[in-house]
């Protein structure tokens, strides 16, 4: 299940200063949103495995790009967390 505030945080980073804010003021950015402690720690540590279940897939793709992953690496990371059942459902 996605978490509203975590998604709102990532959504708001899409603004013109989002990358700078995340790179240089990450803790301050996170503090503006009432995210659970586990999510706060995952955001601080770029723990994609914890974040994937709570962030909308489109926002997660943006988040990975913002972290510096290129398109191919972003897709690779996202696919690595996909279960065999999900792969079968999506890819047939």
PENORHU-V251502 format. One record per backbone hydrogen bond with DSSP energy under -0.5 kcal/mol. CO is the residue of the C=O (numbers start at 0). NH is the residue of the N-H. If there is no record, write none. Layout:
# PENORHU-V251502
co=CO nh=NH
co=CO nh=NH
This chain:
# PENORHU-V251502
co=1 nh=3
co=2 nh=6
co=3 nh=7
co=4 nh=8
co=5 nh=9
co=6 nh=10
co=7 nh=11
co=8 nh=12
co=10 nh=13
co=11 nh=14
co=14 nh=17
co=16 nh=20
co=17 nh=21
co=18 nh=22
co=19 nh=23
co=20 nh=24
co=24 nh=28
co=25 nh=29
co=26 nh=30
co=27 nh=31
co=28 nh=31
co=29 nh=32
co=32 nh=34
co=35 nh=38
co=35 nh=39
co=36 nh=40
co=37 nh=41
co=38 nh=42
co=39 nh=43
co=40 nh=44
co=41 nh=45
co=41 nh=46
co=42 nh=45
co=45 nh=47
co=46 nh=49
co=46 nh=50
co=47 nh=51
co=50 nh=53
co=50 nh=54
co=51 nh=54
co=53 nh=2
co=55 nh=59
co=56 nh=60
co=57 nh=61
co=58 nh=62
co=59 nh=63
co=60 nh=64
co=61 nh=65
co=62 nh=66
co=63 nh=68
co=64 nh=67
co=69 nh=73
co=70 nh=74
co=71 nh=75
co=72 nh=76
co=73 nh=77
co=74 nh=78
co=75 nh=79
co=76 nh=80
co=77 nh=80
co=78 nh=81
co=82 nh=86
co=83 nh=87
co=84 nh=88
co=85 nh=89
co=86 nh=90
co=87 nh=91
